[in-house]
Amino acid sequence: MGLALFDTHAHVQLSAFDADRDDTLARARIANVLGVLNVGIDVESSRAAASLAEHSDQCWATAGLHPHDADAWTGDLRAELRDIAGGPRVVAIGETGLDYYRDLTPRDMQATAFRGQIELSIDLGLPLVIHNRDATDDVLAILGDYVGVARPLLHCFGDSDDVASRAIEMGCVLGIGGTVTYPKSQALRDTVAGLPDGSFVLETDSPWLTPQCRRGKRNEPAYVVAVAEQVAELRGISVAALATTTTDAARNLFSIDAAEA
């Protein structure tokens, strides 16, 4: 079917896109971004992502609670996420994980919400979208308790070769986004150049983390093309070849039929 890219981490359901959401998705389609996964960060945004996915054959959704709001984790909230995750195009749990950079909630609460969402994802048979900022050791330690049963995607991966190898051995898929284009990200570029095919996917984290060539603008799914171009150059392959391997990896992780995206 030709070039077909998949943005595995965006937030087009958020208010940053209220003025031009349909146009944003149209621009992505024109850029051959045929799949967009909109990631929930709380109940409201998870429901919005699920609703958008039901009304757009280009979109899928996740249901999750971001570590910034981990103090909101309760049994009732878990039940709400489980309900949202039953939607027809909700394909993962998250964005969950740990954030020690901003530390907006106590770390024990972050860990509790993280474990709760890992266990919810296992219970539902869904993959897990993970946020990690300055918390790699603890993220991998917690995931180590669920090796072989959890299916984690490490969103916005930015760690070393060693961490990449450890994570892949644990069954993680790595999300590579706009940070790979930044001038100070040479270590990440070196890591990405050597990753095994099928071990990583592409993302934007729209509206944040705009690729270097678009810095100063709001990020959007169409800009995953810039990520693909950088990664293809690093790996010495065509963008079309990279699109094939990364979109296949996304479809496999999220159990999306090739006829759908």
KAPEHU-V141337 format. One record per residue. N is the residue number from 1. RES is the residue in three letters. SS is DSSP state (H for helix, E for strand, L for the rest). OMEGA is omega as a letter, one per 40 degrees, with the letter a starting at -180 (999 if undefined). Layout:
BEGIN
N & RES & SS & OMEGA
N & RES & SS & OMEGA
END
This chain:
BEGIN
1 & MET & L & a
2 & GLY & L & a
3 & LEU & L & i
4 & ALA & L & a
5 & LEU & E & i
6 & PHE & E & i
7 & ASP & E & a
8 & THR & E & i
9 & HIS & E & i
10 & ALA & E & i
11 & HIS & L & a
12 & VAL & L & i
13 & GLN & L & a
14 & LEU & L & a
15 & SER & H & i
16 & ALA & H & a
17 & PHE & H & a
18 & ASP & L & a
19 & ALA & L & a
20 & ASP & L & a
21 & ARG & H & a
22 & ASP & H & i
23 & ASP & H & i
24 & THR & H & i
25 & LEU & H & i
26 & ALA & H & i
27 & ARG & H & i
28 & ALA & H & a
29 & ARG & H & i
30 & ILE & H & i
31 & ALA & L & i
32 & ASN & L & i
33 & VAL & E & a
34 & LEU & E & i
35 & GLY & E & i
36 & VAL & E & i
37 & LEU & E & i
38 & ASN & E & a
39 & VAL & L & i
40 & GLY & L & i
41 & ILE & L & i
42 & ASP & L & a
43 & VAL & H & a
44 & GLU & H & a
45 & SER & H & i
46 & SER & H & i
47 & ARG & H & i
48 & ALA & H & i
49 & ALA & H & i
50 & ALA & H & i
51 & SER & H & i
52 & LEU & H & a
53 & ALA & H & i
54 & GLU & H & a
55 & HIS & L & i
56 & SER & L & i
57 & ASP & L & i
58 & GLN & L & a
59 & CYS & E & i
60 & TRP & E & a
61 & ALA & E & i
62 & THR & E & i
63 & ALA & E & a
64 & GLY & L & i
65 & LEU & L & a
66 & HIS & L & i
67 & PRO & H & i
68 & HIS & H & a
69 & ASP & H & a
70 & ALA & H & i
71 & ASP & H & i
72 & ALA & H & a
73 & TRP & L & i
74 & THR & L & i
75 & GLY & H & i
76 & ASP & H & i
77 & LEU & H & i
78 & ARG & H & a
79 & ALA & H & i
80 & GLU & H & i
81 & LEU & H & i
82 & ARG & H & i
83 & ASP & H & i
84 & ILE & H & a
85 & ALA & H & i
86 & GLY & L & i
87 & GLY & L & a
88 & PRO & L & a
89 & ARG & L & i
90 & VAL & E & a
91 & VAL & E & a
92 & ALA & E & i
93 & ILE & E & a
94 & GLY & E & f
95 & GLU & E & i
96 & THR & E & i
97 & GLY & E & a
98 & LEU & E & i
99 & ASP & E & i
100 & TYR & L & i
101 & TYR & L & i
102 & ARG & L & i
103 & ASP & L & a
104 & LEU & L & i
105 & THR & L & a
106 & PRO & L & a
107 & ARG & H & i
108 & ASP & H & i
109 & MET & H & i
110 & GLN & H & a
111 & ALA & H & i
112 & THR & H & i
113 & ALA & H & i
114 & PHE & H & i
115 & ARG & H & i
116 & GLY & H & i
117 & GLN & H & i
118 & ILE & H & a
119 & GLU & H & i
120 & LEU & H & a
121 & SER & H & i
122 & ILE & H & a
123 & ASP & H & a
124 & LEU & H & a
125 & GLY & L & a
126 & LEU & L & i
127 & PRO & E & a
128 & LEU & E & i
129 & VAL & E & a
130 & ILE & E & i
131 & HIS & E & i
132 & ASN & E & i
133 & ARG & E & a
134 & ASP & L & a
135 & ALA & L & a
136 & THR & H & a
137 & ASP & H & a
138 & ASP & H & i
139 & VAL & H & a
140 & LEU & H & i
141 & ALA & H & i
142 & ILE & H & i
143 & LEU & H & i
144 & GLY & H & i
145 & ASP & H & a
146 & TYR & H & a
147 & VAL & L & i
148 & GLY & L & i
149 & VAL & L & i
150 & ALA & L & i
151 & ARG & L & a
152 & PRO & E & i
153 & LEU & E & i
154 & LEU & E & a
155 & HIS & L & i
156 & CYS & L & a
157 & PHE & L & a
158 & GLY & L & a
159 & ASP & L & a
160 & SER & L & i
161 & ASP & H & a
162 & ASP & H & i
163 & VAL & H & i
164 & ALA & H & a
165 & SER & H & i
166 & ARG & H & a
167 & ALA & H & a
168 & ILE & H & i
169 & GLU & H & i
170 & MET & L & i
171 & GLY & L & a
172 & CYS & L & i
173 & VAL & E & a
174 & LEU & E & i
175 & GLY & E & a
176 & ILE & E & a
177 & GLY & L & a
178 & GLY & H & a
179 & THR & H & i
180 & VAL & H & a
181 & THR & H & a
182 & TYR & L & a
183 & PRO & L & a
184 & LYS & L & a
185 & SER & L & a
186 & GLN & H & i
187 & ALA & H & i
188 & LEU & H & i
189 & ARG & H & i
190 & ASP & H & i
191 & THR & H & a
192 & VAL & H & a
193 & ALA & H & a
194 & GLY & L & a
195 & LEU & L & i
196 & PRO & L & i
197 & ASP & L & i
198 & GLY & L & a
199 & SER & L & a
200 & PHE & E & i
201 & VAL & E & a
202 & LEU & E & a
203 & GLU & L & i
204 & THR & L & a
205 & ASP & L & i
206 & SER & E & e
207 & PRO & L & a
208 & TRP & L & i
209 & LEU & L & i
210 & THR & L & i
211 & PRO & L & a
212 & GLN & H & a
213 & CYS & H & i
214 & ARG & H & a
215 & ARG & L & a
216 & GLY & L & i
217 & LYS & L & i
218 & ARG & L & i
219 & ASN & L & i
220 & GLU & L & a
221 & PRO & H & i
222 & ALA & H & a
223 & TYR & H & i
224 & VAL & H & i
225 & VAL & H & i
226 & ALA & H & i
227 & VAL & H & i
228 & ALA & H & a
229 & GLU & H & i
230 & GLN & H & a
231 & VAL & H & i
232 & ALA & H & i
233 & GLU & H & i
234 & LEU & H & a
235 & ARG & H & i
236 & GLY & L & i
237 & ILE & L & i
238 & SER & L & i
239 & VAL & H & i
240 & ALA & H & i
241 & ALA & H & i
242 & LEU & H & i
243 & ALA & H & a
244 & THR & H & a
245 & THR & H & a
246 & THR & H & i
247 & THR & H & i
248 & ASP & H & i
249 & ALA & H & i
250 & ALA & H & i
251 & ARG & H & a
252 & ASN & H & a
253 & LEU & H & a
254 & PHE & H & i
255 & SER & L & i
256 & ILE & L & a
257 & ASP & L & a
258 & ALA & L & i
259 & ALA & L & a
260 & GLU & L & a
261 & ALA & L & 999
END
